[in-house]
Amino acid sequence: MPATHGGAVKNWTGTTIQQQALTVGCRYCHALVGEVCMDKAHSKPLEAFPAHEVRIRDARKGSDE
């Protein structure tokens, strides 16, 4: 379920979690390092989340090493 604030979708642009996710490529939508994740169903940038969950996990694993 998308993160909302008073019924509106949260703007994840520039947040720490998104910036961390952008340090690795996305295995789900194939976005390259530095590119935002794409909503594959609608061919537009992902808005409801900072990045796909698998990308967030990969970025966090990389920062733990």
HELIX and SHEET records of a PDB file:
HELIX    1   1 THR A   16  ALA A   21  1                                   6    
HELIX    2   2 GLU A   53  ASP A   64  1                                  12    
SHEET    1   A 2 THR A   4  HIS A   5  0                                        
SHEET    2   A 2 ALA A   8  VAL A   9 -1                                        
SHEET    1   B 2 MET A  38  ASP A  39  0                                        
SHEET    2   B 2 LYS A  44  PRO A  45 -1                                        
END                                                                             
